[in-house]
Amino acid sequence: MTKPSAKAAPKRRQRGSINADDIVAGAFEVARASTLDQLSMPILAEHLDIGVTSIHWYFHKKEELLNAMTDRAVDKVVRLTPEVRSEDTWQHTLAAHFRAQREIHREDEVLSDLLLIRTSTYSRDAARRMFEVIEAIVAKLVADGFTPDDALKVYNAIGVYTRGSIIHARILRLSHAPTTDTARQRRMIDDWTPMPVLDGLLDRHTLSGTDDEDFDFGIGRLICGFEELPREQGERRKSASANGSDPRNATAS
């Protein structure tokens, strides 16, 4: 009887056949298949079919690798973020910007981990590029009649709303929350009739408030409220001028 031959050991890549870009790309593949927290140098090395020392040649520790991944994530966000155009209204600019941000992060949760949660991994260059995006939006608002202070507050308010929506939706999705599905949420309790308002809404709306309609409603209402700011600012300036004070000091309270 012929003795079965021993299984050949897997052949690794030759030394020097991989570069930093390959390693970062592989790190994204591992993180997307599991989680960013589970990403480790040994697991990445196995995924790439190389020795751990080959990774350490480019990245001495995980934090350095995360920094490089963040740079790559910023590249993607900047590339997919709509251009700020002078001919667009500020309302359209804000709505398009934050809808795009939500879509980008919803399609790639590793970006959310890197850019929304693990913010300490931002390199100076990555931080500069992200702030340049914010500068363009805030400058657009200022050009369209907002004070710089109000413009930044408007951006921050919708930004916090958007980031919260992204993270909240992800938490509910990972926990398989029934409130994200109209059929499942109705089965959460036996009898909804003591709550007639909710009972009439359950088949049309999710209670989680995380679907596209909910997000667009929130963005629209926020923008509608912010439309009053330039008018209020103008009234404060007129009042200050009538009282003999410097109109430039009439800032929002």
C-alpha positions in Angstrom: 0.0 0.0 0.0 1.4 3.3 -1.0 1.9 5.8 1.8 0.2 9.1 1.1 2.6 11.9 0.6 2.7 14.7 3.1 0.8 17.8 2.2 3.1 20.4 0.8 3.4 23.6 2.8 1.8 26.6 1.3 4.2 28.7 -0.7 4.6 32.2 0.5 5.3 35.3 -1.6 8.9 36.0 -2.3 10.6 38.6 -0.1 10.2 42.1 -1.6 7.1 41.1 -3.7 4.7 43.2 -1.6 4.6 47.0 -1.0 2.9 49.3 1.5 -0.1 49.8 -0.8 -0.7 46.1 -1.1 -0.6 45.8 2.7 -3.1 48.6 3.3 -5.4 47.1 0.7 -5.1 43.7 2.4 -5.9 45.4 5.8 -9.1 46.8 4.4 -10.0 43.3 3.1 -9.5 41.7 6.5 -11.3 44.5 8.3 -14.3 44.3 6.0 -14.5 40.5 6.4 -14.4 40.8 10.2 -13.9 44.1 12.1 -11.2 46.7 12.5 -10.7 45.6 16.1 -10.0 42.0 14.9 -7.4 43.2 12.4 -3.9 42.1 13.6 -0.5 41.8 12.0 -0.5 38.0 12.2 -4.0 37.7 10.7 -3.1 40.2 8.0 0.2 38.4 7.2 -1.7 35.1 6.8 -4.3 36.8 4.5 -1.5 38.2 2.3 0.5 35.0 2.5 3.6 36.7 3.8 5.6 36.7 7.0 4.8 39.3 9.7 8.3 40.7 9.3 7.3 41.8 5.8 4.6 43.9 7.3 6.8 45.3 10.0 9.2 46.5 7.3 6.6 49.1 6.4 4.5 49.4 9.5 6.1 48.8 12.9 2.8 48.7 14.8 -0.9 48.6 14.2 -1.4 52.3 14.9 0.9 53.1 11.9 -1.2 50.8 9.7 -4.4 52.4 10.9 -2.9 55.8 10.1 -2.2 54.6 6.5 -5.7 53.1 6.3 -7.2 56.4 7.4 -5.3 58.3 4.7 -6.8 55.8 2.2 -10.3 56.3 3.7 -9.9 60.1 3.4 -8.9 59.7 -0.2 -12.2 57.9 -0.9 -14.4 60.4 1.1 -12.8 63.4 -0.6 -13.2 61.7 -4.1 -16.9 60.9 -3.5 -17.9 64.1 -1.8 -19.8 66.4 -4.2 -18.0 69.5 -5.4 -19.1 72.8 -3.8 -20.3 75.0 -6.7 -21.0 78.7 -6.6 -24.1 78.3 -8.8 -25.8 75.9 -6.4 -27.9 77.2 -3.5 -26.5 76.7 0.0 -29.5 74.5 0.7 -28.7 72.1 -2.2 -25.0 72.1 -1.2 -25.7 71.1 2.4 -28.3 68.4 1.5 -26.1 66.9 -1.3 -23.0 66.9 1.0 -24.5 65.2 4.0 -26.5 62.7 1.9 -23.3 61.7 0.2 -21.5 61.4 3.5 -24.2 59.1 4.8 -24.2 56.9 1.7 -20.3 56.7 1.7 -20.3 55.5 5.3 -23.3 53.2 4.9 -21.6 51.4 2.0 -18.2 51.0 3.8 -18.4 50.5 7.6 -14.7 50.4 7.9 -14.6 54.0 6.9 -17.0 54.8 9.8 -14.6 53.0 12.2 -11.6 54.9 10.9 -13.1 58.4 10.4 -16.0 58.6 12.9 -14.8 56.5 15.8 -11.1 56.0 15.7 -10.4 59.7 15.1 -6.9 59.5 16.8 -5.7 57.7 13.6 -5.8 60.9 11.5 -2.5 62.0 10.2 -1.8 65.7 9.8 -2.3 65.4 6.0 -5.6 63.5 6.4 -6.9 66.0 9.0 -6.0 68.9 6.7 -7.8 67.4 3.7 -10.9 66.8 5.8 -10.9 70.3 7.1 -10.5 71.6 3.6 -13.8 69.9 2.8 -15.4 71.6 5.8 -13.8 75.0 4.8 -15.5 74.8 1.4 -18.9 74.2 2.8 -18.6 76.9 5.5 -17.2 79.4 3.0 -20.2 78.7 0.7 -22.5 79.5 3.6 -20.7 82.7 4.4 -20.7 83.8 0.7 -24.5 83.2 0.7 -25.2 85.5 3.7 -24.3 83.6 6.9 -21.9 85.0 9.4 -18.8 82.8 9.9 -20.0 81.9 13.4 -23.4 80.8 12.2 -22.0 79.0 9.1 -19.8 76.8 11.3 -22.7 76.1 13.7 -24.9 75.1 10.8 -22.3 72.7 9.5 -21.7 71.3 12.9 -25.4 70.8 13.7 -26.1 68.9 10.5 -22.8 67.0 10.8 -23.6 65.8 14.3 -27.1 64.7 13.1 -25.6 62.9 10.1 -22.9 61.1 12.1 -25.4 60.1 14.8 -27.7 58.7 12.2 -24.9 56.7 10.6 -23.7 55.2 13.8 -27.2 54.6 15.3 -28.4 52.8 12.1 -25.3 50.6 12.2 -25.8 49.7 15.9 -29.4 48.7 15.2 -28.5 46.7 12.1 -25.7 44.8 13.9 -28.1 44.0 16.8 -30.9 42.9 14.3 -33.3 45.4 16.0 -36.9 44.7 15.0 -37.7 48.4 14.9 -35.9 48.6 11.5 -38.5 46.4 9.8 -42.2 47.2 9.6 -43.3 43.6 9.7 -41.0 42.6 12.6 -41.8 45.6 14.7 -45.5 44.9 14.7 -44.8 41.5 16.2 -42.9 43.0 19.1 -46.0 43.2 21.2 -49.3 41.3 21.1 -51.7 44.3 21.0 -51.0 47.8 19.7 -54.6 49.0 20.0 -54.0 50.8 23.3 -51.5 52.9 21.3 -53.7 53.9 18.3 -51.3 56.5 16.9 -48.4 54.1 16.6 -50.7 51.3 15.5 -51.7 53.4 12.5 -48.1 54.1 11.6 -46.4 50.8 12.1 -47.0 49.4 8.6 -45.7 52.6 6.9 -42.8 53.7 9.1 -40.1 52.1 11.1 -39.8 53.1 14.7 -36.0 53.3 14.5 -36.1 56.5 12.5 -33.1 55.4 10.4 -34.4 54.9 6.9 -33.9 57.2 4.0 -37.2 59.0 4.4 -36.4 59.8 8.1 -33.0 61.1 7.3 -34.2 63.3 4.4 -37.0 64.6 6.6 -34.4 65.6 9.3 -32.1 67.2 6.9 -34.9 69.2 5.3 -36.3 70.4 8.6 -32.8 71.5 9.8 -32.2 73.4 6.6 -35.6 75.0 6.8 -34.8 76.3 10.3 -31.4 77.6 9.3 -33.0 79.7 6.5 -34.0 82.2 9.2 -30.5 82.9 10.3 -29.4 85.4 7.6 -32.7 87.3 8.1 -32.4 87.4 11.8 -28.8 88.6 11.5 -29.9 91.4 9.2 -32.6 92.5 11.7 -30.1 92.5 14.5 -27.8 94.7 12.4 -30.6 97.1 11.6 -31.5 97.3 15.2 -28.0 97.9 16.3 -27.6 100.6 13.7 -30.8 102.4 14.8 -29.5 102.3 18.4 -26.3 103.9 17.4 -24.1 100.9 18.1 -21.7 99.2 15.7 -23.7 96.8 13.5 -20.6 94.5 13.2 -21.1 93.7 16.9 -24.6 92.4 16.3 -23.8 88.7 16.5 -26.1 85.8 17.1 -26.8 85.1 20.7 
